[in-house]
Structures are given as C-alpha cells and as structure tokens.
Amino acid sequence: MVVVATSEAAPKREKTKAKQRYLKRKKERKKNRPKAVVSGAADDASESEDDAANEPETRPPDVKTTEKPPKKRRKVVGEEDEDVEMGEVAQVQNEQMETEALPSLPSFPLPSHPDAPSKSALALQGLDQALVGAELVDAAQLLPIPPDGEDDGGTGLSERMRKRLVDLGIVELFAVQTNLLPFLLPQDSRERALYRPYNPPRDVCVSAPTGSGKTLAYVLPILLSARVVTRLRALVVLPTRDLVAQVRETFEAVGKGRGLKIGTATGQHSFSHEQTQLIADKMAPLAGGSSRVDILICTPGRLIDHLTGTPNFSLQHLRFLVIDEADRLLAQSFQDWLAQVLAATRPPATSAATPSGFPNQHDAVAPSFRSLLPYRPTTDMLHRKQPSCQKLLFSATLTRDPGKLAALDLRDPKYFVVQGAKVSDGVLDVAMDKFSMPATLTVSAIVANLRYKPLTFVQERMVVCEPSLKPLVFFHIVLEHGVTNALVFTKSAESTERLVRLFEFFNMGVVARAYSSDLTAGERKTILEKFKAQEIQILICSDLISRGIDIHHVAHVVSYDVPVDMRKYVHRVGRTARAGRPGEAWTLVEEQEARYFKSMMKEADHLPRLKRLRVGDKELAGSKERYEDALQRLKESYTK
Ligand SMILES: Nc1ncnc2c1ncn2[C@@H]1O[C@H](COP(=O)(O)OP(=O)(O)OP(=O)(O)O)[C@@H](O)[C@H]1O
C-alpha cells in the first residue's frame, strides 16, 4: 500500500528525511493496527505462537523459517517508502507462512521424574549385607531344657549345666538362647576349641527385645568353653557399673562350682586394687601376659586404663569379646576405646611392638602372637595364625550404622534378629529403627519339641497434660491406677530430686526414693536392694538405669518426662514386662510436646500401640487442694 504524504506535512520543509520516514511508518502502523484487531486470525496466530514457545514439546526444535527477511537494500533517494513497504509486507507474509508451515507433529511425552524410592528401599541401601541376610527368630519360640539322661537337643548344654539351670528355675530356653547356643556351642569339639588359628570363628550380632534373655545367651557359651589354665578368655564390656554388677551375678549364679574366676573393672575400687585382682605377676614382663581371671566384666573407660597402665594385662588369649548394649557403647568414642581393644586382640604389625619379655613356656603365648617371638621353638611357628577372638554384639536397639559396624572389623558376621510383639518386618525394622518391644507371654501350646506362646502386648499409655499439673497427674495415676513397684524416669538428677520431695509432701503412703548419679555408689546399691526387697515402691530416677537393669517385680514404668528419642523409650519401657511377665508403661506428655512425641511414635510405627488416657479437671478436682499445699511446702523447703 502506497502512502502519500499529507498536504500539511509538505510545507514543513525543515523536516529531515529520516523524520519523514519515521512519521510515514508511524502512519502505516496506525493504518494496519485496526486491521490486526479485527482479524481474529492474526490474534490467534500470535497466541498460538506464544503457546508454542512455552511448550517446546509441541514445536519441533529444528523447524526454522525458510524465508529470510528481505535483504537491506542500499537506500536510493525516493525509494525508501517502497523499501519499507516491501519489508513489512514480507514480514506479514513470513508470519503467515510460519503459522501455516507448522506441521502438526505428534507431541513428545512430557518430561517425568521416576517415583521417589520408598522409605524402606532407602533404609535398605548401604546396609551391611550380613544384616540383610540376618536369621529371623520368632520371639515366641521356646525350647524346654532337655532332661537328664537325654541328649542336649542341639543346645550344646552339658548335663551338669542343664541341672544347674533347672535348679535356678530356668526350665526352658528363650528364643534368643535357643538360636544362639547351637551357633556358639557347635557339636564339633574342634570348633569349640579356645584357639582356632586356622579356622577362626564368625562374629555374631544379635538384635532382640528388652528382657528377652540376651545375657544368658552369652553367659552359657562362655562358661562352657574349654579351660585348662587361667587366662583371660572372655571380656564383657558394658556401659555402666550397675550393669557390670548385674552381669557378674548372672555369671556367678550360673557358673557356680565350675572354678572359673571372674573379675570386674569399673573404677569403683582403686586402680592398684583392681590390678592385684586381675594380674598374677606384675613384676616380670611376660610375653604371654598374666591373668588371675578367666572372665573380665568391665566398663570401657577402666578397660582402657588397664590396657595402657597395667603390666602383663593382655587380650591375646581372648576367645570371646562381648559388647552388650552395643549401640550405646559404639556411640562412646571415649579414648577411641574400641580401636584400642581390637588392636590388643591382634598381634602387632611389627615385632618392635611384641610384648616384651620371654615366655616362661612358649604355649603361654597365644598362637597368633607366637610368630612375633624372637625365637621359634617349634616348626608350628612358621605359619601365620589368626586371633581366635569372637566378637558378640547385643542390643535391643542394635545399630545399623555402616560406619560403626565397619569400625568393629567384624569377621564374616552372622546376624540374629529376634522379632518382638508386633508383626515385624524383620531386618527392615532394624534398618528403619523400628525396634521390637517386649511382649507378655500368656497361654502356651506345645509344637514338637518347641513351645510357642501367643503374644499379648505390654500395655502402653500416654497422658497429655498441662505442664503445671503434671506432678498432680502423676500422683493421680499412682492413686487411681495402682502404680507401685514402678520405675519413674525424669530428664535429670535435679528433677528427680524435686519430684521425690513433692511426692513426700503429697503424702500418699507410698514410699518413693530418688536414684540418680548424685548418689554415691554405696547409696545407690542400698537403694536398689531396698527396691528389690519392695521396701521402696517407687524409684524415681534419671536414665542412668534405663538400660539393661533387670528387676523382676517392676510392674510399671512411668516416663515422667518424655524420652528424647525412640531408643530411650524402648529401653525405659523394657524395664518392665521382662521374661514374659506382664507390665504397663505410662508416658506423661506436656501439651506442647504432644506433637513431637506422637510423630516420634508414628515414625517408629508405634502410635497404634499407645492408648490415650484422659485425666481432666474433673478427675483432679479432689486432690487439687492437697497438691497446692504440697507445692507450698516444696517451695518452703527450697527457700530454707
Ligand atoms: N530361659 C529363661 N527362663 C527364665 N528366665 C530367663 C531365661 N533367660 C533369661 N531369663 C530371665 O529373664 C530376665 C531378662 O533377661 P536379660 O537381662 O538377659 O534380658 P536382656 O535381653 O539382656 O534385656 P535388656 O535388653 O533389657 O538388657 C532375667 O531376669 C533373666 O534371669
């Protein structure tokens, strides 16, 4: 379309050509604009182009406009208008062609992400292969102890030992014992030998619920292993002194009359006293070490003290290294205790580190250490031999942390996972920290030689309450729900002390005492004995005794302060409903903690097992006045 200059524009001669061109184009654009608005097609086209730009999959990436914009021609005077017109027409044509030329290609599939892996699939990733292939054991499986005159039923228990167990009231083996004994006490006597330098034993990891009898599962094989002369053959490491004392009692009771010497090292006695108890000869350096005990039960800190500071204290003869409450101990990096202990069970890499001194007899040195001796008394010394130490790890909340397991340098480990009360996913539960809980065993049925008992669950309840009323809610459940023979867990020694005082001022006629790290070892022992004798009905404590402690008559566990994690919850609750006895667990949850606590339980698939008990104003009204009075007296006792 030719555009003619307007008559008004002509006289204004001062306008430059460029200006004229600009105005002309402007007019052109104005003229064209209404056309574009009227023509819906143009709009549609531009829309569809926009859409196409936004959706690359509908527009093939290699579609290019074949038409090039017209070449810029040299401008000749008088030709500018035509030039502009041609350019613009060409552009419109191009646009039309472009929209017409777009082929209707099949659309590519939309980019999509693969489904996120499930939590369980993630939990199994990077897991120790030995754990993946763990042997799953039904917690309800029991094996009656074979009577005198019959064979051992594959248990490896001698007649004498069976008699001893029956005398102690143990007439059947629990699931963890039934499965572990044949593995640790094989029928082939060569595999039971103290030294197995050419065929060292496999290490063992056991995950079994609290109170399921793990202690006896390692005490029996240790007591039944061969012994000729006294050497340190078994080392049991536990996290606390109280547990050391408890495990010692089990060793002494079951091993009575066997002549095995048992020692403990916890720091409760002076270092030199312990040295005298443990070492026969401190003076002359002996390459084979010297020991007064066959079995040593200890805490890791004191063990390291003896490894570094007691002459002739040696772990070269160890046949069993037991790490009980393994997850807790592996979390302790104290002096890198584990690395030091493992190193002491192996011969040093160079003879420079050989134990100093000559052995009085060459067989006083463990086979794996003999190659380091400066002389070679027999040809048997030519072969490289392996240490015979078998590591046994136990916990109700076994670690699955590959890093921690690697630090143990396990030898072809065999895992046993004892499944607890709920329908379990076995290894997956261990992998996902869904720990098995104790069950209460009731009705029994006999299947072949094994007895299976149907499981009912330990009662678990939670009470959500106002923080200021928490002590009163606690007193209410003591009064109304008969909570005695109870362990009550608080978050600290200080809150233990405060709660005990308030409890006394509330005056319910129930004896409650504090049990915390603030007390001396002697005071703790006395209090524990009184509680066991039921002279004390409620023991209010910190988490000091939440692990491992075994007191038969504990019928209730109260988490007065919510546990910080699921492991703590499992171990606290595990102080009751042990060895098939019934038990009840209570958790007092402050309103602001309820969300966190419930999500913790949900994560561990445990929420459905918790029953909520409502204790409202109506229930508490009767005791409020007495409570106010007790609070007042508590306040006064602190201000005195
Ligand atoms: N076969 C058995 N028959 C009867 N009682 C048993 C048997 N085995 C163990 N017990 C008793 O069961 C109780 C719990 O055992 P133990 O302390 O070994 O549990 P645990 O599995 O180590 O628990 P935790 O994980 O809490 O330490 C103890 O009183 C123990 O004497």
The ligand as an SDF file (V2000), in Angstrom:
LIG
                    3D

 31 33  0  0  0  0  0  0  0  0999 V2000
   15.3750  -69.1790   79.7600 N   0  0  0  0  0  0  0  0  0  0  0  0
   14.9560  -68.3860   80.7150 C   0  0  0  0  0  0  0  0  0  0  0  0
   13.9550  -68.7700   81.5330 N   0  0  0  0  0  0  0  0  0  0  0  0
   13.5060  -67.9500   82.5080 C   0  0  0  0  0  0  0  0  0  0  0  0
   14.0060  -66.7330   82.7460 N   0  0  0  0  0  0  0  0  0  0  0  0
   15.0240  -66.3140   81.9540 C   0  0  0  0  0  0  0  0  0  0  0  0
   15.5340  -67.1130   80.9100 C   0  0  0  0  0  0  0  0  0  0  0  0
   16.5200  -66.4220   80.3130 N   0  0  0  0  0  0  0  0  0  0  0  0
   16.6200  -65.2520   80.9430 C   0  0  0  0  0  0  0  0  0  0  0  0
   15.7300  -65.1740   81.9160 N   0  0  0  0  0  0  0  0  0  0  0  0
   15.4820  -64.0410   82.8060 C   0  0  0  0  0  0  0  0  0  0  0  0
   14.9280  -63.0070   82.0100 O   0  0  0  0  0  0  0  0  0  0  0  0
   15.2910  -61.7400   82.5340 C   0  0  0  0  0  0  0  0  0  0  0  0
   15.7850  -60.8430   81.4350 C   0  0  0  0  0  0  0  0  0  0  0  0
   16.9700  -61.3530   80.8980 O   0  0  0  0  0  0  0  0  0  0  0  0
   18.1540  -60.3970   80.4250 P   0  0  0  0  0  0  0  0  0  0  0  0
   18.5050  -59.4370   81.4940 O   0  0  0  0  0  0  0  0  0  0  0  0
   19.2190  -61.2380   79.8670 O   0  0  0  0  0  0  0  0  0  0  0  0
   17.4110  -59.6000   79.2610 O   0  0  0  0  0  0  0  0  0  0  0  0
   18.0590  -58.7610   78.0920 P   0  0  0  0  0  0  0  0  0  0  0  0
   17.5740  -59.3490   76.8180 O   0  0  0  0  0  0  0  0  0  0  0  0
   19.5180  -58.6440   78.2700 O   0  0  0  0  0  0  0  0  0  0  0  0
   17.3280  -57.3710   78.3080 O   0  0  0  0  0  0  0  0  0  0  0  0
   17.9000  -55.8670   78.1150 P   0  0  0  0  0  0  0  0  0  0  0  0
   17.9560  -55.6230   76.6330 O   0  0  0  0  0  0  0  0  0  0  0  0
   16.8830  -55.0330   78.7720 O   0  0  0  0  0  0  0  0  0  0  0  0
   19.2340  -55.8230   78.7540 O   0  0  0  0  0  0  0  0  0  0  0  0
   16.3390  -62.0260   83.5960 C   0  0  0  0  0  0  0  0  0  0  0  0
   15.7330  -61.9430   84.8450 O   0  0  0  0  0  0  0  0  0  0  0  0
   16.7490  -63.4440   83.3550 C   0  0  0  0  0  0  0  0  0  0  0  0
   17.1350  -64.1050   84.5280 O   0  0  0  0  0  0  0  0  0  0  0  0
  1  2  1  0
  2  3  1  0
  2  7  2  0
  3  4  2  0
  4  5  1  0
  5  6  2  0
  6  7  1  0
  6 10  1  0
  7  8  1  0
  8  9  2  0
  9 10  1  0
 10 11  1  0
 11 12  1  0
 11 30  1  0
 12 13  1  0
 13 14  1  0
 13 28  1  0
 14 15  1  0
 15 16  1  0
 16 17  2  0
 16 18  1  0
 16 19  1  0
 19 20  1  0
 20 21  2  0
 20 22  1  0
 20 23  1  0
 23 24  1  0
 24 25  2  0
 24 26  1  0
 24 27  1  0
 28 29  1  0
 28 30  1  0
 30 31  1  0
M  END
$$$$
